[in-house]
């Protein structure tokens, strides 16, 4: 892992509810449980973007980037603003079921599933296809997104212990 971070590159930790958009090469890291991260990279322009969204839908109340729909719309507006072409590579991560909520969870979708479905829906409505993904399951993930190359390095966290 040491060799993926160039000495001339800044490192940024993305917290829940944050979005990072840049043409500057950086290494962005984040940790996901039921949250989702969407990365976008344009090889021709060097544009890179990532969001760390906690909840699926904002219902149009405000511009709160904690929500999947709002965060992806924010990135889309930046893509338009920067004049980014159609060569965006989109990747989706997260949406694990990391909390033990008991038997009722089997009857409905958990928040991780809802986040993934909302991300898929919003990306499709914006005309994006997902090139790579690692979603669902019972383990959180640690991501490293390199905006120089668009590469995403992912490490699964330990699964929760069963009772």
ABEGO torsion letter per residue (X at the ends): XAAABBAABBBBBBBBGBBBBBABBBBBBBBBBABBBBBBBBAAAGBBBBBBBABABAGGABABAABAAAAAAAAAAAAAAAGBBAABBBBBBEGBBABBAEAAAAABBBAAAAAAAAAAAAAAAAGBBBABBBBEEABBBBBBBBAAAGBBBBBBBBBBBBX
